Amino acid sequence: MLQKAIDYIEDHIKDEIDPEKLAAMAGYSPYHFYRIFHKHTGFTIMDYVVKRKLQYAMYELANGEKIIQIAMDYGFETHSGFTKAFKKCFGSPPSLYKLHCPLSLPQKLNLLSLHEKNTGGIIMQPKIAKRSAFYVAGKAFEGAFENVRYTRDAPAFWQQRGLTDGSIERFLYQLLSPEKHGEYCINISNEQDKDRFTYLFAVHYDNDRPLPKELTAFLIPETTYAIFRTPLVEPAQFVPSIKGTWQYILEDWLPQSSYEIDEAGFDFEYYDEHCHYWDYEKIYMEIHIPIIEKERG
């Protein structure tokens, strides 16, 4: 019955949403409905409603509609009220964010599918961003596996090979001293290597610095990325959430979007301080997918 409430929100996205009406629709008291909704989505009801309204509004803004009209259509009384809500939700003003907005409408959510994928919550629309070519460098691990195509197909070496103690990160930061904190996990295999892959655990690299022979440098080419955040989850659910998010991207989002994989690029997982379970009760990471627009028609 929770899906019925989700569908109602989508179908009435420009209307004023009454949480108590949603609770009655789902067959719960308001108190129990609020708890169940938060448990299954990761959001309070009104936080979710506002985020979805803003995502639909951004689609219209990116497609040329006037911001004041959009604000009124989605229940924000003023231009400034819309901008304030947007900055609070997404961390940037609409004028900047529209440059990174997906071209396609926000996809309707299937709670059962997300639950089966064990994502740990709802995956919001990705940010679309072009990134210049850049170097990373790190420790390469090789494995023998068939049909490896995406980074998600490689086993989580940082878990399976004892990398969770932070020793590799400390080693890389000490040797390379990258200006920006964050680790990249990338499958850098060649297309010809169908039964093997090379998995690179790396940090940002200034290729003017000398590189120790035990490390591998790799150039990630310029491309446009769809950048997904995994839902905020407790540390015990982090790995399942990453796997579930990969499934959602490849099985749900990509087929329904106006994009396809840019085969000249490389997808990668990105881990920064927001995945430090010793600093945060709930954590997340990012998955970057190289994309191009699908040919129309």
Summary of the structure (lengths in Angstrom):
residues: 297
radius of gyration: 20.8
end to end distance: 37.2
largest distance: 64.8
contacts: 862
relative contact order: 0.13
helix: 42%
strand: 19%
